[in-house]
Structures are given as C-alpha cells and as structure tokens.
C-alpha cells in the first residue's frame, strides 16, 4: 500500500531564447484519482507551491490520502534548483532536493498527536529518519521531488514551435536524477482547457524509471491540469481543481 500511495504523487527540443521566465508565487490544488477494473475513486489531495526569481526556481509538494485501511499516507517534497535556459537544450542544477515520506495513523493525524519531526515517523531521500520504507518507495519519493522541475519547464518551453513527436532531453546536475526526457505529443484539450499534450520520464540511478508521466498543460497559464501514469497497480491521475 505505501508504494501505491507514493506513486500517486510520484506522478508528475525547443527551449528558445535566453530570457528567464518569471513565475509569481502560486498554490495549485490537485485531487488524486485511482482506477483499476471496476474501482474508480478519488483517494487523495495535494498542493503544489512554486515561484521563481531570476533563474532560481523553488517548488514544494504536500499531499495526503483520504483515510485508507486505518492510515493516512503523507508526502512532502522540496526542490530548489537553478534553471539555465538555452537552445536547443536547457540545463538544471539542483541546489537542494529532499523528499519526505510520513505514515501517521488516522487517529494521530486527526488529534494533532502526530509529531512529524520524530525520526520514527519519517524517511527522506537524504537518508534521515527511521521509518520503514523500501527502495521502491523511496525511488517514488525521489521522482516526485524531481518532477516539480517540470512546473518550471512548462512555462519555458516554446510549444508553438515544436512538432508532435519532438523530444528534448534535459540534463540535471547535482540531483538524484541525471536527466529528464520530454516528448511533445501535440495540441489537445482537457476538462474545458485548451492544452499542450506532453509525456516526460526521469532517469534514476542511471536508468529510466519506467514510469512515463502524461501531462496536459493549459496553453494560457502553463499549469498542468492533468498528470497521469499507467502503473502496475492501475491508472493514477492528478487533476487540477
């Protein structure tokens, strides 16, 4: 179950000109949907915050599931990165990255009895904390932290000049991933939004993660209104509320 919950959030070349895009502080709410066979439910909530100044980009993701089997699973991720635009490729230097995995009981969560700073209650990708979390779980947390960088690139990419099927591989320095490969799938629409359809996948520990993420990006705001992935446990979607 913990791997399943983490993968829910572990959802998520034409970069022209040298000007940095400026992104004001934003808080973006998402709902998380899960579909497998006859099961089709809303099982979680998440909030992405982001802002940029110069070429410095900061983003966080905080989310928790609706109570499931006596527990609430929480995810907290932080990314602080320097984005260097260029043509034909961009470059990302990660100055700080940390993903946190927490697993409080529902009773503790609702009564404010849960102490997140207790090492027994968390594990992060920098190796801190004593919570039991396997390698696959922490890979999901890591990719979740990595994918926050896409919220910047969606603002920067010149989709209008790209052709469907065009790919760009963005190198990453200083983070846990070495690169992200982005494929532009073409103009589309979703939920009343006119969108750009995009697929992206990160590398992890020298290889592709095997979790390509499909995104629908609103053409005017450049906010992803859909992030979805087909996983072994079913189809998972994060939908902008």
C-alpha positions as CSV (number, residue, x, y, z in Angstrom):
1,X,0.0,0.0,0.0
2,X,2.7,2.5,0.9
3,X,4.3,2.1,-2.6
4,X,0.9,2.6,-4.2
5,X,0.3,5.8,-2.3
6,X,3.7,7.2,-3.0
7,X,3.4,6.5,-6.7
8,X,0.2,8.6,-6.8
9,X,2.3,11.6,-6.2
10,X,5.2,10.2,-8.0
11,X,3.1,11.5,-10.8
12,X,4.5,14.3,-12.5
13,X,13.8,20.3,-28.2
14,X,12.7,23.8,-28.4
15,X,13.7,26.0,-25.5
16,X,14.4,29.2,-27.3
17,X,15.8,32.5,-26.1
18,X,17.9,33.2,-23.0
19,X,15.4,35.2,-21.0
20,X,14.3,33.7,-17.7
21,X,10.6,33.2,-17.2
22,X,9.3,34.7,-14.0
23,X,6.7,32.7,-12.1
24,X,4.9,34.5,-9.2
25,X,4.2,32.6,-6.0
26,X,1.3,30.2,-6.7
27,X,-0.5,27.5,-4.8
28,X,-2.0,24.8,-7.0
29,X,-4.5,22.3,-5.6
30,X,-4.9,18.8,-7.1
31,X,-7.1,15.8,-6.5
32,X,-5.8,12.3,-7.0
33,X,-7.9,9.6,-8.8
34,X,-7.3,5.9,-9.0
35,X,-8.8,3.5,-11.5
36,X,-8.4,-0.3,-11.6
37,X,-11.0,-2.5,-13.1
38,X,-14.4,-1.5,-11.6
39,X,-12.7,0.6,-8.9
40,X,-12.7,4.3,-9.8
41,X,-12.3,6.5,-6.7
42,X,-10.9,9.9,-5.5
43,X,-8.3,8.9,-2.9
44,X,-6.1,11.9,-2.2
45,X,-5.3,15.6,-2.3
46,X,-2.2,17.5,-3.0
47,X,-1.0,21.1,-3.2
48,X,2.0,22.3,-5.3
49,X,3.5,25.7,-4.4
50,X,6.0,27.3,-6.8
51,X,7.8,30.6,-7.5
52,X,10.9,31.8,-9.3
53,X,13.3,34.7,-9.1
54,X,15.9,35.2,-11.8
55,X,17.0,31.7,-12.7
56,X,16.2,30.2,-9.3
57,X,13.1,28.1,-9.0
58,X,11.5,26.8,-5.8
59,X,8.7,24.3,-5.5
60,X,7.1,22.1,-2.9
61,X,4.5,19.3,-3.0
62,X,2.5,18.4,0.1
63,X,-0.2,15.8,-0.1
64,X,-2.1,13.2,1.9
65,X,-4.5,10.4,1.0
66,X,-8.0,10.1,2.2
67,X,-8.0,7.6,5.2
68,X,-7.4,4.1,3.9
69,X,-7.1,0.9,6.0
70,X,-6.5,2.9,9.2
71,X,-3.8,5.2,8.0
72,X,-3.2,8.5,6.2
73,X,-0.1,8.5,3.9
74,X,1.6,11.8,3.6
75,X,4.1,13.1,1.0
76,X,6.2,16.2,1.4
77,X,8.8,17.1,-1.3
78,X,11.0,20.1,-1.8
79,X,13.0,21.2,-4.8
80,X,15.3,24.2,-5.0
81,X,17.0,24.4,-8.4
82,X,18.8,26.8,-10.8
83,X,17.3,26.5,-14.3
84,X,19.5,27.6,-17.1
85,X,17.6,28.0,-20.4
86,X,19.3,27.8,-23.7
87,X,18.9,26.5,-27.2
88,X,18.4,23.7,-28.2
89,X,18.7,22.3,-24.6
90,X,18.2,23.5,-21.1
91,X,20.1,22.6,-18.0
92,X,19.1,22.2,-14.4
93,X,21.3,22.4,-11.4
94,X,19.7,21.1,-8.2
95,X,20.8,23.2,-5.2
96,X,18.6,21.4,-2.7
97,X,16.2,18.5,-3.0
98,X,14.6,16.4,-0.4
99,X,11.5,14.2,-0.4
100,X,9.8,13.2,2.8
101,X,7.6,10.1,3.4
102,X,5.4,10.1,6.5
103,X,2.9,7.5,7.7
104,X,0.7,8.6,10.6
105,X,-2.3,6.7,11.9
106,X,-5.6,8.4,11.2
107,X,-6.3,8.8,14.9
108,X,-2.9,10.5,15.4
109,X,-3.4,12.7,12.3
110,X,-6.8,14.0,13.4
111,X,-5.9,14.6,17.1
112,X,-2.7,16.5,16.3
113,X,-0.8,13.8,18.2
114,X,1.4,13.1,15.2
115,X,4.9,14.6,15.5
116,X,6.5,14.7,12.0
117,X,9.9,15.6,13.4
118,X,10.2,12.3,15.3
119,X,12.7,10.1,13.3
120,X,10.4,7.1,13.8
121,X,7.7,8.8,11.8
122,X,9.6,9.7,8.6
123,X,12.1,8.7,6.0
124,X,13.6,11.2,3.5
125,X,15.8,10.8,0.4
126,X,18.8,12.2,2.2
127,X,18.8,9.1,4.4
128,X,17.4,10.7,7.5
129,X,14.6,9.1,9.6
130,X,13.9,5.6,10.8
131,X,10.5,4.9,9.2
132,X,10.5,1.5,7.4
133,X,10.4,2.3,3.6
134,X,11.8,0.1,0.9
135,X,13.9,1.2,-2.1
136,X,11.0,1.3,-4.5
137,X,9.1,3.6,-2.1
138,X,12.0,6.0,-1.8
139,X,12.5,5.9,-5.6
140,X,8.9,7.1,-5.9
141,X,9.5,9.9,-3.4
142,X,12.7,10.9,-5.3
143,X,11.0,11.0,-8.7
144,X,8.2,13.1,-7.2
145,X,10.6,15.7,-6.0
146,X,12.4,15.6,-9.3
147,X,9.2,16.2,-11.3
148,X,8.5,19.5,-9.6
149,X,11.0,21.0,-12.0
150,X,8.6,20.3,-14.9
151,X,6.3,23.0,-13.4
152,X,9.1,25.5,-14.5
153,X,9.9,23.9,-17.9
154,X,6.2,24.0,-18.9
155,X,6.4,27.8,-18.6
156,X,9.6,28.0,-20.6
157,X,9.0,25.6,-23.5
158,X,8.1,27.1,-26.8
159,X,5.4,24.6,-27.6
160,X,4.1,26.6,-30.6
161,X,7.4,26.0,-32.5
162,X,7.5,22.3,-31.7
163,X,6.3,19.4,-33.8
164,X,4.4,16.4,-32.4
165,X,6.8,13.7,-31.5
166,X,9.7,16.1,-30.9
167,X,11.8,15.2,-27.9
168,X,14.2,17.1,-25.7
169,X,16.5,15.5,-23.0
170,X,17.3,18.0,-20.2
171,X,20.5,17.2,-18.2
172,X,20.3,17.5,-14.5
173,X,23.3,18.2,-12.3
174,X,23.5,17.7,-8.5
175,X,20.2,15.9,-8.1
176,X,19.3,12.2,-7.8
177,X,18.2,12.0,-11.5
178,X,20.6,12.5,-14.3
179,X,18.1,13.7,-16.9
180,X,14.5,14.0,-17.9
181,X,13.3,13.2,-21.5
182,X,10.3,15.3,-22.6
183,X,8.2,14.4,-25.6
184,X,5.7,16.9,-27.1
185,X,2.6,15.0,-28.2
186,X,0.8,17.9,-29.8
187,X,-2.1,20.3,-29.2
188,X,-5.0,18.9,-27.2
189,X,-7.8,19.7,-24.8
190,X,-8.8,18.5,-21.3
191,X,-11.6,19.5,-18.9
192,X,-12.5,22.6,-20.9
193,X,-8.9,23.7,-21.2
194,X,-7.0,24.1,-24.4
195,X,-3.8,22.2,-23.7
196,X,-0.4,21.0,-24.9
197,X,0.0,17.3,-24.5
198,X,3.3,16.2,-23.1
199,X,5.0,13.0,-21.9
200,X,8.1,13.0,-19.7
201,X,10.2,10.4,-17.9
202,X,13.1,10.8,-15.5
203,X,16.2,8.7,-15.1
204,X,17.0,7.3,-11.7
205,X,20.3,5.5,-10.7
206,X,21.5,5.5,-14.3
207,X,18.3,4.1,-15.9
208,X,14.9,5.2,-17.0
209,X,12.3,4.9,-14.2
210,X,9.8,3.0,-16.3
211,X,7.1,5.5,-15.2
212,X,6.4,7.9,-18.1
213,X,4.1,10.6,-17.0
214,X,1.5,12.1,-19.3
215,X,0.6,15.8,-18.8
216,X,-2.0,18.2,-20.2
217,X,-0.6,21.7,-19.9
218,X,-3.0,24.7,-20.1
219,X,-1.9,26.8,-23.0
220,X,-2.5,30.2,-21.3
221,X,-1.4,29.6,-17.7
222,X,1.1,26.8,-18.5
223,X,-0.2,25.0,-15.4
224,X,-0.5,21.2,-15.8
225,X,-4.2,20.4,-15.4
226,X,-3.6,16.7,-15.7
227,X,-0.7,14.4,-14.6
228,X,-1.3,10.7,-15.2
229,X,0.6,7.5,-15.3
230,X,-0.2,3.9,-16.1
231,X,1.2,1.9,-13.2
232,X,1.3,-1.8,-12.3
233,X,-1.4,-1.1,-9.6
234,X,-3.7,0.8,-12.0
235,X,-4.2,4.1,-13.7
236,X,-3.5,7.1,-11.5
237,X,-4.3,10.8,-12.2
238,X,-3.6,14.1,-10.5
239,X,-6.2,16.6,-11.7
240,X,-6.1,20.4,-11.2
241,X,-9.0,21.5,-9.0
